[in-house]
């Protein structure tokens, strides 16, 4: 594929390069030929197409007028051809050329070449401009001297049609020019077409021109060969004239039978036997409808508008009988001359459009479209616009895209603003076929506003329906957001509610919803489209079939909204479930226990349901439980919650009382705070969020190691051992002794030494003291008040590996029979293995006295003895 594209690109670039180089070459040639010639100021030559004149010395160039861009033919004669001639002959030749152009300029006849710019002479050239010419008769008959090589496409294999020959033979004749032996060959008349009496008797009369006409007729049907070829030799010409005395010997089989005998008379050696021009034009051979049509076109300037209109009305029936080339190159230019009279344009335009249908795209662009562009800009009379609308498919099919944007689309815009209903409907039916050529900004700012304005303002139902149908057909060329932001609000503004209008609106919505490029979001469907369509579905003007179509679209839209929103809700709920699962999996400080309020809840659930509660059951399954009954929970849930809260409060109060009783008298001023994060009953999610917010507002104490559970919460064994009372008394005395030591004021030798580098704050960061050397009383006081911040203000002991560990296993049996807590050895090992991090002390904490002297081994042995 890529190789094919590269090949196409290279071929197109080479063709463009060659075309540009040829144009540049031709321009340079003409510039060289016409240096300083005034013709070059007003006309520009583009291509060398033909040669003409005596000896074909005139080079014919295709060109146009610079000011009006009107097509023209530029005839150029180069004086350098006469450089080898003597001065007298050169001047004679130049005089002959000047005289011929002068006579042509003065002649004003439809069948004579029209001169657009008179002869201009410079030092090197002669030049003048005429109407467009693609070839001379000599070139058509095969004489291509001074013609371009290779021949242009129109001249290649060119054959004259019968109607062209007939029409050409009836044109005016040129005046005779005498033969002068001393002149150059190209200055002499062509001896092959001269009458024989000129060589025999040296007499001239109008019959000599009729002989020349007979020779031309013979050449037209014999590939340009005359009766005799004299090669511009007068002796040969005289000898051949003597042989023409008996014309029965002439071979005229190639000439059509209808004109063969007349041509034989024209070639007769006796001038009196030749028919005159009027007699020759009246023969049946010229009774041809094509010839008459071309003659009428030439005489059209002599007729009035009524006669012209009658002829133009019959012309579409004649056009199919004429050769296509004649219609394009002869009929259309004649009709275009009539377009200056706007009253006659509606009569001429159908013929031009008929010829356009038969023309190829290239012929249409080159020969017809330039003439149609001025007609497309006409608005009066309105029949012009109507005819163009009826043939808009033809115009869009053969007009290049750039010309469609520049000439055809403005025509459509003007048609939308026209007051004629038929023109408006035709224009609306044509717009979808050319919507792809309309640029986005033109579609948004020019075309759509005009269609909307016409739809809202028109009083014709058919026009309004056609506007809506047109909008529906061009939806695929619009942007999605332009449809939802511009088209949908426009549909809501339509004032009428007739059934055709409703069905056209339904069609627009259906196309917008089902088209793969457009589509309608569920938000727009739910908030704008469906609320607009439901009132339309109950209009009384609808038939049952139309109502079914409307309801079918509404159901389809509803199902789409339901399906898309269900998917979205499922995705959102799955995200919420994942978040809940993550929260349940995360470790929390909330302890789970038995729910004391179960019995209460059961009692409520087992009670008789009140009528008010029964009335609220109708909302079950609607997701309104958190709003029904106030506060978001039922009566049983509230009863269970209150019971659970009261049980938790009682348990917390009992634990606080037991701790206060066990504490020494010196510490009664600092009551332990109730831990709201350790309820024994289960809490709802609302209570948990509330308690978490309350804890966040309070200043939290520093984190401390979890102490052993209070004695009040330890469940006792039903069968204590025999030594339990002794163990309990020894434990109580030991705890009392240690607490009294802690409560005693420090001696003079004791002082508080804060850690170096921490100032006077009394805080200890980083390492914490080796707890294996702390007194037992300190541990007991810590155990009795787990929430009381501790003050580690003693000097940091020197951390060194101990030679031997202290065996504290003797303390294991000093506590009452309980679920076995960790042994003292385990506690000691845990303290050693734990990171040396001192608990943080709050900034506003009151300093406490320094700890008492640690117990020695002998003191412990005394206590145990």
Secondary structure, DSSP 8 states (H G I E B T S, - for coil): -HHHHHHHHHHHHHHHHHHHHHHHHHHHHHHHHTTT-THHHHEEEEEEEEEESGGG-EEEEEEEETTT--EEEEEEEEGGGGTTS-HHHHHHHHHHHHHHHHHHHH---TTS--EEEEEEE-SSEEEEEES-----HHHHTT--TT--SS--GGGTT----HHHHHHHHTS---------TTS-GGGS--GGGS-HHHHHT----HHHHHHHHHHHHHHHTTTT--S---TT-HHHHHHHHHHTT-GGGS--TTS-HHHHHHHHHHT-SSGGGS--HHHHHTSGGG--HHHHHHHHHHTGGGS-HHHHHHHHHHHHHHHTTS-HHHIIIIIHHHHHGGGGSHHHHHHHHHHHHHHHHHS-HHHIIIIIHHHHHHHHT--SSHHHHHHHHHTHHHHHHHS-HHHIIIIIHHHHHHHHT-S-HHHHHHHHHHHHHHGGGS-HHHIIIIIHHHHHHHHHH---HHHHHHHHHHHHHTGGGS-HHHIIIIIHHHHHT-----HHHHHHHHHHHHHHHH-SSS---HHHIIIIIHHHHHHHHT-TT--HHHHHHHHHHHHHHHHHHHHHHHHHHHHHHHHHHHHHHHHHHS--S------TTHHHHHHHHHS---HHHHHHGGGTTTT-TTTTTSTT--HHHHHHHHHHHHHHHHHHHHHHHHHHHHS-GGGTTS-----TT--SS---HHHHHHHHHHHHHS------------GGGS---SS--TTHHHHHHHHHHHHHHHHHHHHS---TT------TTSTTS----S----GGGS-HHHHHHHHH-TTS-----S--------SS----GGGTTSS-S-S----HHHHHHHHHHS--------TT------------HHHHHHHH-
